């Protein structure tokens, strides 16, 4: 499985489309990881993929929060520009 979890420390360089694409990719992995974890045969592999699942969920949460903040900022800018 490709290492898809992203470092979301700096959202400034990501466009809205890039951010949505990454969220979509992370959600695909979040759906797949429980099956992989269920088939894990060693504790080390189980732990590795469990940590990947936690990281992907945290990344999605951070990205969704950023999308909401961008939406709020653009909404505020529209209100200000209409004044």
NUZA-457378 format. One record per atom (N, C-alpha, C): atom name; residue in three letters; x, z, y. Coordinates in pm, whole numbers, plus 50000, padded with zeros to 5 digits. Example, Ala and Ser with C-alpha at 12.3 -4.5 7.8 and 13.67 -1.06 7.14 Angstrom:
BEGIN
<at N; aa Ala; x 51319; z 50780; y 49431>;
<at CA; aa Ala; x 51230; z 50780; y 49550>;
<at C; aa Ala; x 51320; z 50780; y 49670>;
<at N; aa Ser; x 51285; z 50708; y 49775>;
<at CA; aa Ser; x 51367; z 50714; y 49894>;
<at C; aa Ser; x 51290; z 50787; y 50003>;
# end
This chain:
BEGIN
<at N; aa Unk; x 50084; z 50000; y 49882>;
<at CA; aa Unk; x 50000; z 50000; y 50000>;
<at C; aa Unk; x 50088; z 50000; y 50124>;
<at N; aa Unk; x 50056; z 49912; y 50215>;
<at CA; aa Unk; x 50131; z 49901; y 50340>;
<at C; aa Unk; x 50113; z 50028; y 50423>;
<at N; aa Unk; x 50220; z 50070; y 50487>;
<at CA; aa Unk; x 50214; z 50189; y 50573>;
<at C; aa Unk; x 50146; z 50148; y 50704>;
<at N; aa Unk; x 50018; z 50180; y 50716>;
<at CA; aa Unk; x 49938; z 50131; y 50828>;
<at C; aa Unk; x 49922; z 50234; y 50939>;
<at N; aa Unk; x 49949; z 50359; y 50913>;
<at CA; aa Unk; x 49928; z 50461; y 51015>;
<at C; aa Unk; x 50016; z 50432; y 51136>;
<at N; aa Unk; x 49957; z 50445; y 51251>;
<at CA; aa Unk; x 50023; z 50406; y 51374>;
<at C; aa Unk; x 50065; z 50528; y 51456>;
<at N; aa Unk; x 50165; z 50508; y 51537>;
<at CA; aa Unk; x 50204; z 50610; y 51633>;
<at C; aa Unk; x 50127; z 50583; y 51761>;
<at N; aa Unk; x 50032; z 50670; y 51791>;
<at CA; aa Unk; x 49947; z 50651; y 51908>;
<at C; aa Unk; x 49991; z 50740; y 52023>;
<at N; aa Unk; x 50120; z 50761; y 52038>;
<at CA; aa Unk; x 50168; z 50844; y 52149>;
<at C; aa Unk; x 50154; z 50775; y 52283>;
<at N; aa Unk; x 50158; z 50642; y 52284>;
<at CA; aa Unk; x 50151; z 50568; y 52410>;
<at C; aa Unk; x 50046; z 50458; y 52398>;
<at N; aa Unk; x 49929; z 50482; y 52455>;
<at CA; aa Unk; x 49821; z 50384; y 52451>;
<at C; aa Unk; x 49834; z 50279; y 52560>;
<at N; aa Unk; x 49921; z 50301; y 52657>;
<at CA; aa Unk; x 49930; z 50213; y 52773>;
<at C; aa Unk; x 49964; z 50069; y 52736>;
<at N; aa Unk; x 50038; z 50051; y 52630>;
<at CA; aa Unk; x 50083; z 49917; y 52592>;
<at C; aa Unk; x 49981; z 49843; y 52506>;
<at N; aa Unk; x 49874; z 49910; y 52466>;
<at CA; aa Unk; x 49774; z 49848; y 52379>;
<at C; aa Unk; x 49655; z 49798; y 52458>;
<at N; aa Unk; x 49614; z 49676; y 52430>;
<at CA; aa Unk; x 49491; z 49626; y 52491>;
<at C; aa Unk; x 49372; z 49687; y 52416>;
<at N; aa Unk; x 49254; z 49674; y 52473>;
<at CA; aa Unk; x 49135; z 49725; y 52406>;
<at C; aa Unk; x 49116; z 49657; y 52270>;
<at N; aa Unk; x 49142; z 49527; y 52265>;
<at CA; aa Unk; x 49127; z 49454; y 52139>;
<at C; aa Unk; x 49226; z 49505; y 52035>;
<at N; aa Unk; x 49351; z 49526; y 52074>;
<at CA; aa Unk; x 49452; z 49579; y 51982>;
<at C; aa Unk; x 49409; z 49714; y 51927>;
<at N; aa Unk; x 49357; z 49797; y 52016>;
<at CA; aa Unk; x 49315; z 49931; y 51975>;
<at C; aa Unk; x 49198; z 49922; y 51876>;
<at N; aa Unk; x 49101; z 49836; y 51904>;
<at CA; aa Unk; x 48988; z 49820; y 51812>;
<at C; aa Unk; x 49034; z 49764; y 51678>;
<at N; aa Unk; x 49127; z 49670; y 51680>;
<at CA; aa Unk; x 49180; z 49613; y 51555>;
<at C; aa Unk; x 49251; z 49720; y 51472>;
<at N; aa Unk; x 49326; z 49804; y 51538>;
<at CA; aa Unk; x 49396; z 49911; y 51465>;
<at C; aa Unk; x 49298; z 50011; y 51407>;
<at N; aa Unk; x 49194; z 50043; y 51482>;
<at CA; aa Unk; x 49091; z 50134; y 51430>;
<at C; aa Unk; x 49027; z 50072; y 51306>;
<at N; aa Unk; x 48995; z 49944; y 51313>;
<at CA; aa Unk; x 48934; z 49875; y 51199>;
<at C; aa Unk; x 49027; z 49880; y 51078>;
<at N; aa Unk; x 49155; z 49851; y 51097>;
<at CA; aa Unk; x 49252; z 49855; y 50986>;
<at C; aa Unk; x 49265; z 49995; y 50929>;
<at N; aa Unk; x 49269; z 50095; y 51015>;
<at CA; aa Unk; x 49279; z 50233; y 50967>;
<at C; aa Unk; x 49156; z 50272; y 50887>;
<at N; aa Unk; x 49039; z 50230; y 50931>;
<at CA; aa Unk; x 48917; z 50264; y 50858>;
<at C; aa Unk; x 48915; z 50201; y 50720>;
<at N; aa Unk; x 48970; z 50081; y 50706>;
<at CA; aa Unk; x 48981; z 50018; y 50574>;
<at C; aa Unk; x 49070; z 50104; y 50484>;
<at N; aa Unk; x 49180; z 50151; y 50537>;
<at CA; aa Unk; x 49270; z 50236; y 50458>;
<at C; aa Unk; x 49206; z 50369; y 50425>;
<at N; aa Unk; x 49132; z 50425; y 50519>;
<at CA; aa Unk; x 49064; z 50553; y 50494>;
<at C; aa Unk; x 48965; z 50538; y 50379>;
<at N; aa Unk; x 48899; z 50423; y 50371>;
<at CA; aa Unk; x 48806; z 50399; y 50261>;
<at C; aa Unk; x 48879; z 50382; y 50128>;
<at N; aa Unk; x 48998; z 50323; y 50130>;
<at CA; aa Unk; x 49071; z 50295; y 50006>;
<at C; aa Unk; x 49151; z 50414; y 49954>;
<at N; aa Unk; x 49199; z 50498; y 50043>;
<at CA; aa Unk; x 49290; z 50606; y 50001>;
<at C; aa Unk; x 49229; z 50705; y 49902>;
<at N; aa Unk; x 49103; z 50746; y 49914>;
<at CA; aa Unk; x 49050; z 50840; y 49813>;
<at C; aa Unk; x 49058; z 50786; y 49670>;
<at N; aa Unk; x 49035; z 50657; y 49651>;
<at CA; aa Unk; x 49047; z 50599; y 49516>;
<at C; aa Unk; x 49192; z 50603; y 49469>;
<at N; aa Unk; x 49283; z 50575; y 49558>;
<at CA; aa Unk; x 49426; z 50580; y 49523>;
<at C; aa Unk; x 49465; z 50723; y 49489>;
<at N; aa Unk; x 49419; z 50817; y 49569>;
<at CA; aa Unk; x 49450; z 50958; y 49544>;
<at C; aa Unk; x 49393; z 51001; y 49409>;
<at N; aa Unk; x 49271; z 50954; y 49379>;
<at CA; aa Unk; x 49207; z 50989; y 49252>;
<at C; aa Unk; x 49283; z 50937; y 49130>;
<at N; aa Unk; x 49354; z 50827; y 49146>;
<at CA; aa Unk; x 49431; z 50768; y 49036>;
<at C; aa Unk; x 49575; z 50818; y 49031>;
<at N; aa Unk; x 49612; z 50902; y 49124>;
<at CA; aa Unk; x 49750; z 50952; y 49129>;
<at C; aa Unk; x 49781; z 51030; y 49003>;
<at N; aa Unk; x 49897; z 51002; y 48947>;
<at CA; aa Unk; x 49934; z 51066; y 48821>;
<at C; aa Unk; x 50033; z 51180; y 48839>;
<at N; aa Unk; x 50094; z 51190; y 48956>;
<at CA; aa Unk; x 50188; z 51298; y 48979>;
<at C; aa Unk; x 50150; z 51374; y 49106>;
<at N; aa Unk; x 50182; z 51501; y 49111>;
<at CA; aa Unk; x 50151; z 51579; y 49232>;
<at C; aa Unk; x 50219; z 51522; y 49357>;
<at N; aa Unk; x 50339; z 51469; y 49341>;
<at CA; aa Unk; x 50412; z 51415; y 49456>;
<at C; aa Unk; x 50338; z 51295; y 49516>;
<at N; aa Unk; x 50291; z 51205; y 49431>;
<at CA; aa Unk; x 50217; z 51088; y 49477>;
<at C; aa Unk; x 50084; z 51131; y 49539>;
<at N; aa Unk; x 50016; z 51225; y 49475>;
<at CA; aa Unk; x 49889; z 51276; y 49526>;
<at C; aa Unk; x 49909; z 51336; y 49665>;
<at N; aa Unk; x 50012; z 51415; y 49681>;
<at CA; aa Unk; x 50040; z 51476; y 49811>;
<at C; aa Unk; x 50074; z 51371; y 49915>;
<at N; aa Unk; x 50154; z 51274; y 49878>;
<at CA; aa Unk; x 50193; z 51168; y 49972>;
<at C; aa Unk; x 50070; z 51095; y 50027>;
<at N; aa Unk; x 49982; z 51050; y 49938>;
<at CA; aa Unk; x 49865; z 50975; y 49984>;
<at C; aa Unk; x 49762; z 51065; y 50052>;
<at N; aa Unk; x 49756; z 51191; y 50013>;
<at CA; aa Unk; x 49668; z 51285; y 50083>;
<at C; aa Unk; x 49713; z 51304; y 50227>;
<at N; aa Unk; x 49843; z 51313; y 50247>;
<at CA; aa Unk; x 49897; z 51324; y 50383>;
<at C; aa Unk; x 49872; z 51196; y 50462>;
<at N; aa Unk; x 49886; z 51081; y 50397>;
<at CA; aa Unk; x 49856; z 50953; y 50463>;
<at C; aa Unk; x 49710; z 50948; y 50507>;
<at N; aa Unk; x 49620; z 50997; y 50423>;
<at CA; aa Unk; x 49479; z 51000; y 50457>;
<at C; aa Unk; x 49454; z 51088; y 50579>;
<at N; aa Unk; x 49515; z 51205; y 50581>;
<at CA; aa Unk; x 49501; z 51295; y 50697>;
<at C; aa Unk; x 49553; z 51229; y 50824>;
<at N; aa Unk; x 49669; z 51163; y 50813>;
<at CA; aa Unk; x 49729; z 51098; y 50929>;
<at C; aa Unk; x 49643; z 50983; y 50979>;
<at N; aa Unk; x 49590; z 50904; y 50887>;
<at CA; aa Unk; x 49503; z 50793; y 50928>;
<at C; aa Unk; x 49378; z 50844; y 50999>;
<at N; aa Unk; x 49319; z 50951; y 50948>;
<at CA; aa Unk; x 49200; z 51009; y 51012>;
<at C; aa Unk; x 49235; z 51062; y 51151>;
<at N; aa Unk; x 49350; z 51125; y 51164>;
<at CA; aa Unk; x 49393; z 51176; y 51295>;
<at C; aa Unk; x 49418; z 51060; y 51392>;
<at N; aa Unk; x 49478; z 50953; y 51343>;
<at CA; aa Unk; x 49504; z 50835; y 51427>;
<at C; aa Unk; x 49375; z 50770; y 51473>;
<at N; aa Unk; x 49277; z 50760; y 51384>;
<at CA; aa Unk; x 49148; z 50702; y 51421>;
<at C; aa Unk; x 49081; z 50789; y 51526>;
<at N; aa Unk; x 49087; z 50918; y 51507>;
<at CA; aa Unk; x 49026; z 51010; y 51604>;
<at C; aa Unk; x 49090; z 50994; y 51741>;
<at N; aa Unk; x 49221; z 50988; y 51745>;
<at CA; aa Unk; x 49292; z 50972; y 51873>;
<at C; aa Unk; x 49259; z 50837; y 51937>;
<at N; aa Unk; x 49253; z 50733; y 51857>;
<at CA; aa Unk; x 49223; z 50600; y 51910>;
<at C; aa Unk; x 49080; z 50591; y 51962>;
<at N; aa Unk; x 48987; z 50652; y 51890>;
<at CA; aa Unk; x 48847; z 50652; y 51936>;
<at C; aa Unk; x 48832; z 50731; y 52065>;
<at N; aa Unk; x 48906; z 50839; y 52076>;
<at CA; aa Unk; x 48903; z 50917; y 52200>;
<at C; aa Unk; x 48957; z 50833; y 52316>;
<at N; aa Unk; x 49064; z 50759; y 52293>;
<at CA; aa Unk; x 49120; z 50673; y 52396>;
<at C; aa Unk; x 49021; z 50564; y 52438>;
<at N; aa Unk; x 48952; z 50505; y 52341>;
<at CA; aa Unk; x 48851; z 50404; y 52373>;
<at C; aa Unk; x 48742; z 50464; y 52461>;
<at N; aa Unk; x 48697; z 50584; y 52429>;
<at CA; aa Unk; x 48594; z 50651; y 52510>;
<at C; aa Unk; x 48645; z 50677; y 52652>;
<at N; aa Unk; x 48768; z 50723; y 52664>;
<at CA; aa Unk; x 48825; z 50750; y 52796>;
<at C; aa Unk; x 48838; z 50621; y 52877>;
<at N; aa Unk; x 48879; z 50513; y 52813>;
<at CA; aa Unk; x 48889; z 50385; y 52883>;
<at C; aa Unk; x 48751; z 50339; y 52930>;
<at N; aa Unk; x 48651; z 50355; y 52845>;
<at CA; aa Unk; x 48516; z 50316; y 52880>;
<at C; aa Unk; x 48467; z 50397; y 53000>;
<at N; aa Unk; x 48494; z 50528; y 52999>;
<at CA; aa Unk; x 48454; z 50614; y 53111>;
<at C; aa Unk; x 48525; z 50571; y 53240>;
<at N; aa Unk; x 48655; z 50543; y 53231>;
<at CA; aa Unk; x 48729; z 50500; y 53350>;
<at C; aa Unk; x 48675; z 50368; y 53405>;
<at N; aa Unk; x 48647; z 50274; y 53317>;
<at CA; aa Unk; x 48596; z 50145; y 53365>;
<at C; aa Unk; x 48457; z 50161; y 53424>;
<at N; aa Unk; x 48379; z 50250; y 53368>;
<at CA; aa Unk; x 48246; z 50278; y 53421>;
<at C; aa Unk; x 48257; z 50337; y 53561>;
<at N; aa Unk; x 48350; z 50430; y 53579>;
<at CA; aa Unk; x 48371; z 50492; y 53710>;
<at C; aa Unk; x 48421; z 50389; y 53811>;
<at N; aa Unk; x 48510; z 50300; y 53769>;
<at CA; aa Unk; x 48562; z 50196; y 53858>;
<at C; aa Unk; x 48451; z 50101; y 53903>;
<at N; aa Unk; x 48360; z 50069; y 53812>;
<at CA; aa Unk; x 48248; z 49982; y 53848>;
<at C; aa Unk; x 48158; z 50049; y 53952>;
<at N; aa Unk; x 48134; z 50178; y 53935>;
<at CA; aa Unk; x 48050; z 50252; y 54030>;
<at C; aa Unk; x 48117; z 50256; y 54166>;
<at N; aa Unk; x 48247; z 50282; y 54168>;
<at CA; aa Unk; x 48322; z 50288; y 54294>;
<at C; aa Unk; x 48325; z 50151; y 54361>;
<at N; aa Unk; x 48346; z 50046; y 54284>;
<at CA; aa Unk; x 48354; z 49912; y 54343>;
<at C; aa Unk; x 48219; z 49863; y 54395>;
<at N; aa Unk; x 48111; z 49913; y 54340>;
<at CA; aa Unk; x 47978; z 49876; y 54386>;
<at C; aa Unk; x 47939; z 49949; y 54513>;
<at N; aa Unk; x 48009; z 50055; y 54545>;
<at CA; aa Unk; x 47977; z 50134; y 54664>;
<at C; aa Unk; x 48020; z 50066; y 54791>;
# end
